[in-house]
């Protein structure tokens, strides 16, 4: 017997969505709305310009939940089988495996909806684009709270990071991680490889740590970190390290969204308030808060000078983490 299905029109594409009533996010309490596969489709349609802007021409790993959150999570680099010819990809080489993989490369909203049809909930793009996969054009600042840290501490660290960015003349675009932390993205010139960008990110993290030593750690190993501190995770800029895109749903029970916020919202914005049920209305009102990120390109040369300074002072080289 054929599975139930609906056809979704996306611009000039038609995507067949099977099992639209499959529950992906069960209700967490009585009277609370859950979310079906079709709800996930409709969410991504509602934030279409935002998710496409976040994924545009970037290799993208998919976090798939074929049976909803109640089933297993699949981390998928290769494009799932059966893609229509208009869904674009980019081939990447993985030295650790000694082989290649063709990853999804979003150039239109239809490709996002097709990925959702293939049970994708989360989209995790690279910080480089298809034309220059080995030269990132995005520097990512990941504020990752320790197990005994609070989100209020994350807010305080975000303000310190913002202060340093302002002094550098860099424009940072913050967003909630969709979990417990906060991300800040900075568009950069694609001049260096991932190791260069990671080195710059570490220099920035160390500067934030110097200014807020009671709040911040750059220790790579968890056992060496103060559990109340926020880890500025510079290693998210390493090759093949990905984090959830702006406007990506997260595979958490309350269907949170990694949501762009304004700097003046940091003190009041609560990540728990940004969900599949609330973000569409916010997007309809505010639009994509990251829409002009490409207009603010930063040269990381000052950060590399800081890295040279740290090396000269005998700063230890951390574990590569990859």
C-alpha positions, 0 to 999 in steps of 0.5 A: 500500500502506498505511503500517504503523501502531499506535493509541495510547490517550492518556486518552480519545483514540486517536492513529494513529501511522504508520511507527512503526518509522522510525528517528529517532535512529540508533545512534551506535556498535555496540551502542548503542540508537537510537530509532524514531518509536514510541520517541519516542511512548513517551518522551513518554507516560512524561513526560506530566505534565511535558511537558504542564505545560511546554506548558500553553496556550502557543503552541508552535512545532514542530521536525519531522523528517519523515525522522528526524534524517537528513533536513531539520529543519522549523521549523513555527509553523502547526499541521500540516494534518489535526489532529483537532478536539480539538487546540487552537490559538491565533492569533498575529499576526506583524508582520514577515510581516503575517499570522497563524498558528494555533499548537499550544496543548497542553491535553492529552497527546493533542495532544503525541502527535499532534504526534509522529505529525506527526514533531515531536521538539522542542517550543518554547513561548512564555513567555506563555499563550493568554489573554495572549499579549502578557504573558509569565508566564515569565522565562527565564534562558538560560546559553549557553556560548561556543565555548571555554567548558566546562560547568563554567563554566556550572555556576559561572555558574548558582550566581551566578544562583541567588545573585542570585535568592535575594537577590531572593526569586525561585524559579528552576527550572533545567533542562539545555538539552538541548544545551550550556547551562542554563536557569532559569525563573521564574514572573512576574506577566503585567503587562508585555509582552515588551519589559518582561520582556526589559528586566528580564532584561537587568538581571538578566544585567548583575548576574550579569556584575558579580558574575562578570566573568571568566565572564559576558558580556552582549555581544549580538554574538558577535564582541564576546564572549570565547569562554570566557565564558557569554552570559546570553541575555536576548533569549530573553524577546523576543516570538516567541523560543522555547527547548525546553520542559522534557522536550522531546527535542532533535534531537541524535544522542544524543537528549538531553532538556532535563531539569529538575534540582535546584539541588543537582544542578548540580555533578554533573549532566551534560547528556549523561546525560539522554536518551530512554533515561534520563529516563523512569526518572528521571521515574518516580522524581522526578516533574516537578521543575517541578510547582509552578512556578505556586506561586512567582510573582515581581514583576519590579519590582526588576529594572526598578528595576535597569534604570532604574539602569543607564540612569541610569549610561549603560549602552548599549541592546543590539541588539534581536536580533529 
